[in-house]
Amino acid sequence: MLVAENETRNPSVLVQFAGEVPASPEIPWRCRSAIVKDETNKPVVVVIDDEVQLRRLLRVSLEANGYKVYEAPTGQQGLAEAASRHPDVVVLDLGLPDMDGLEVVTRLREWSAVPIIVVSVRESEQDKVAALRGGADDYLTKPFSTAELLARLEVAQRHAQPASEETIFTSGPLSVDLTLRAVKVNGRPIKLTRTEYALLRLFVRNAGKVLTHPQIMESVWGPGHRDKTHYLHVYMTHLREKIETIPSKPELLVTESRVGYRLNVESSLQATADRIQKAS
């Protein structure tokens, strides 16, 4: 039986185990993160939990059942592990020292469709609904049994849809790291507002596709703003000023007349540049 760790940081709430947990050396983070790709055919699980003993127990239990396990004690390190390991499933605690687990869910969903199973001592319906609506695939309340966790892992993998796990998008001079939320043009960092970044991220996730004005408005500003396209025009102008070589003649974020906008992928950039040159 696996029993909850202290998410509330109350010393009186202890981790309990059914039997001894085999000792295993803690591998330094930098050493583990350097191993970017797992060479085995085992399904990969990233466990994000700040309790060393619980992580160790999960590692022993899951590896005994055919999984390859990587650990992370913080949300930020968990995001880095998820980006580098390309896991089949993420097992996530909500009570992390650097950020709430719900924020980890939100940030993961910006660039990955990997199944997320939340494991937490939080039992309220409100917490469960928030996690599931935020993008988690399942919610398991501690304490739980190994058999139940294994069953949830199997279900999560069956339901998983194939998805691109690329976290860095590049097209011409533009580079967008979806994990770090870092934008560069010709290698130079670009500072974007929250809305500008949300807009660019939407285009990156749909690179090469035409997005209509209503689609963009609903995705970035919400359902109640579908017709307020003047917001979009203003932000597109600001975004182009920051990422385009010549903002008045955009090559990356191109306008599809009376329809919407499209983010050019690299193969389309030369054609766009040639068209602009002919029109000049």
N, C-alpha and C positions, 0 to 999 in steps of 0.2 A: 504494500500500500504506500502510495506517495502522499505526503501530507504537506499542507501549505507552509510557505515561508513567511517571514514577517514583512508584509507589505506596508504595514503602518509604522514600521520601525520601533515597535513595542518590544522590549527585551523579553517580556513574559510570553510572547508568542514564539514558540520554538519549532524547528523542523523536526519531524519524527520519521524514523525509518523502520521498516520491517526487516531487521537484520543489519549486518555490517555492510558499509559501502566500501568496496575495494579501493585502496589508495591508488591514485594516479597522479603523476607530476603535472603541475600546471605549466603549460608551454607558454613562453613569453608571447605577448600579442604580436609583436613585430615579426617574430619567427613564423607564427601560424598564418598571419595575413599574407606572408610572402608566397605561400603555396596557393596560387590563384585557382588552379583547376584540380578537381578530384579525378584521378585517373582510373578509379574503379567503376564498376557498373552498379554499385549500390546506390539506392536513393539517398539523397543528401538532405539532412535536416540542420537548420541553424536554430540553436536554442538561445534566446535572449532573456536572461534572468540574472539578477545580481547576487543570488545566493549560491556560493561555491558548492556547498554540499548537495543542493538540489540539482545543479547542473551536472555534477559528477554522477549522481544517481541516474539521471536521465540518459547521460552518455552511456553508462554501463548497460542499462536496460535496452536502449535502442540499438546499440551496436550488437548486443546479443541476439537481436531479432533482425539483423541484416541491414541496418542503416549506417551511413557514415555521418558522424555528428561533429559540428563545429559550434563553439560556444562564444558568447559575448555577454559581458557583465553590465553593459550600458546600452542605451538606445543608439547612440552615435556609432559605437563599435558594431552593434548589430546591423545597422544600415550598411556599414562598410563590408561586413561579412556577407550579407545578402547580395551585395553588388558583385563581389569577387567570386563567391562560391556558386552562384546560380542554383540555389537550393530547390528541391522539389517541394518542401514544406518549411515554413517558419513557425516555431513554437515560441510564443511571446508572453512574457509576464507584463502586467500593467504597472506595477510599482517599481519603477527604475530610478536610479539616483540622479540622472541628468535630465530626463524628460519623461512625461507620462507615456505609457504604452499606447494610448490612443493617438498621440502625435506620431509615434513610429508607424502605426497602421496608415495614417494619412500620408506620410512621406513615402512609404513603400508603394502605396497605390498611385503615386505620381508617375512611376516608371516601371512598375512590375505587377504582374497578375498572379504571382506566386501565392498558393494557398496559405492562409494565416490562421493558426489555431491559438486563441488566447487561453492561457491558463492563469487563474487568479483566485485570490481569496475573496474578492468582491462578489457578493452574492445577490445584490439588488437587481431587480428587473431593469432599472434605469441604466446601470452599468453595462448589462448584457446587450440591451438595445443599442446603446451608443456605440459599442464596439462593432456589432454586426452591421449597423447602418454606416459606420465609418469605413467599412471595407473588410473586416475580418470574416472568415468563412465559417468559424466554429468557436464555441466558448465552453470551456471546461472549468468547472469550479473545483478548487482544491478543498479537501484531499480527493485524489482520484487514484484508480488502480492502473497498473501498467497495461493490463488487458484493454481497459477502456481507452487509454491514450493510443494504443496501437490500432484499435478499431477506428478511432477518429482520423488517424493518419492515413489509413487505407482509404477511407471514404473521401478525404480531401484530395488525395492523388487521383482517384477515379473521376472526380468531378472537375479536376483542373483542365483548363483549356490551353492548348499550345499558344504561347505568346512570346514575342520578342523580348529578350532580356538585355538588349543593348542599352547601356546607361549613358553613353556619350554619343551625341549626334554631331556630325560635322557636315558642312556643305559650303564649299568655297572658303571664304575667310571666317565663317561663323562656326563656333564650337560651343555646344551646350552640354554641360555635365549635369544630368538630372539627379544624380545622387547628392552631389555637393551644392546643387543650385548655383552653379558657376557658369557665367556666360563670358566668352572671349571673342574678340574680333581681331584677326591677324595676331593672335597671341596676347592681346592687350585686354585685361579684365574690364568688363562693362558693368556698371552699376544700374540695376533696374529697380523700379518700384515694385511692390507686391503685385499690383494689377498688370503691369507690363510683363512681369515674369510669368504670371498665370496665362496671359495671352500668348506669349512666345512658346510656353510649354505645350499649349493646346496645338499650335501649329507643328511643333516638333513631333508630337505623338501622331499627327496626321500628315506628315511630310509628303509632299507631292499630290495631296488631295485638295480639291476645291472645297472650302468651307463656306457655307452661305452666311449671310449677315445674321439671320435668326439663330442658326446653330451656334455661332460664336457668342452672341449676346447671352443665350441661355446657359452655355457652358461656363462662361467667365463671370457674368453678373447675376445669373439666376433666371427662373421662368418668368418673373414679372417684368423683365426688361427686354423682351424679344424685339419690340418695335422702337426702342430708343437707340437707333443706330448712330446718332450724333456722338454718343459716348465712344463708340467704336472708332469713328473717323479720327477723333482727337487722339486716342491712344495709339492708333496705327501710325499717325504722324510722328508722335513722340518716339515710338519704337523704331521706326525707320531712321530717324535722326541719330539713333544710337548704334544701329547695326549695319546700315547701308553705307557703301562707299560714297554714293551720290544719292542722298535721300529723295531728291526730286525725280530721279530715274532709278527706281528700285529694281534690283536684280534678285534679291532673296524673297522678300515679301511682295509678291506681285498681285495686282488687282485683276480680278475677273469681272469685267464690266457688267454692272447691274446684277451680279450674282453674289460675289464675296471676295475672298482672298485665298491665296495659295502660297505655301512655303516651298520654294524651289529646292529640289534635291540637286546634288552636284552635277549629275548628267544633264540637267536642264539649264544650268547657269549660262553656258556658252551660247545656247540658242537664244536665251533672253538678252544677253549682251549684244549679240549680232542684230537682234530685232531693234534694240534701242539705238544702236549705231546707225542703222539704216534710216530710222525715223528722224535722226538728228540732222 
